[in-house]
């Protein structure tokens, strides 16, 4: 039987999926929690092997990006399904790029989610409308192609830190952090997604899955 972990900050969603897994007999839910950090702590404390499949909400409320969450789960040895309302195609694409094997809408029937778990447990990608929409939309939603340093600076700055604090946290000069933000703004303009204000930068960072909706630009 497939060992399943459910990570979603809505308990009702987790309870519904756990009941569906139990009813189908396809998967045994070995973990249910609201963050990837909780899952990692559970594994460390219990000594349990990784879940075969993790059903992961696209945007959690802990500030971690979907890329970070998926990468961490894949590195831990699990296959990952994104379970989302799928209204953030850029974030979905980031999840797929980080190693998720597919995405299924929260509007799907629970039986369809269970079937998706079985598919991913075999190491197969989900070939569905949500996956196709995310991939096809890549051309329409221009990627600013930020460097790793630019993404780090943007993530912290857009989440509310003053630029001086961003520089201190990353161990770089203030002038370097300021230069990175300038380059970020230029790159977004070049792809038709201008971000002249800090609020605009927050929106772009949210669209690209760098910060969660709970972040607050100050």
Secondary structure, DSSP 8 states (H G I E B T S, - for coil): -EEEEEE-S-HHHHHHHHHHHHHHSSEEEEEEES-HHHHHHHHHHH-----SEEEEESS-TTS--HHHHHHHHHHTT-EEEEEE----HHHHHHHHHTT--EEEETTS-HHHHHHHHHHHHTT----SHHHHHHHHTTTTS------HHHHHHHHHHHTT--HHHHHHHHT--HHHHHHHHHHHHHHHHHTT----SHHHHHHHHHHTTSS-TT----
